[in-house]
Amino acid sequence: MEKRKQYDFVQENPYKDIENPLELAKKLIQEEKHQEAILVLQVEVKRNPASSEGWCLLGQLHADNDEDEASVACLLVLNILYLIIERI
């Protein structure tokens, strides 16, 4: 059985100290600055692992960039979050 891939975060993220990463990521997406938005969303989901919106946007950006493994890793996290919420 194949081991599930975990999401690989950038080690040296220049956005690690920003405030309101989700808001900034949405702005960057509107400006079509997708690589920057990915870095900002990584900050969002590291700070708030239960951020379904953050994981969803991150997965979509990876899918748009044909980064399938990263996209699937994000979707797996979303699936886990959904299962947890369903049990509450």
ABEGO torsion letter per residue (X at the ends): XBBBBBBBBBABBAAAABBGAAAAAAAAAAAGBAAAAAAAAAAAAAABAABAAAAAAAAAAAAAAGBAAAAAAAAAAAAAAAAAAAAX
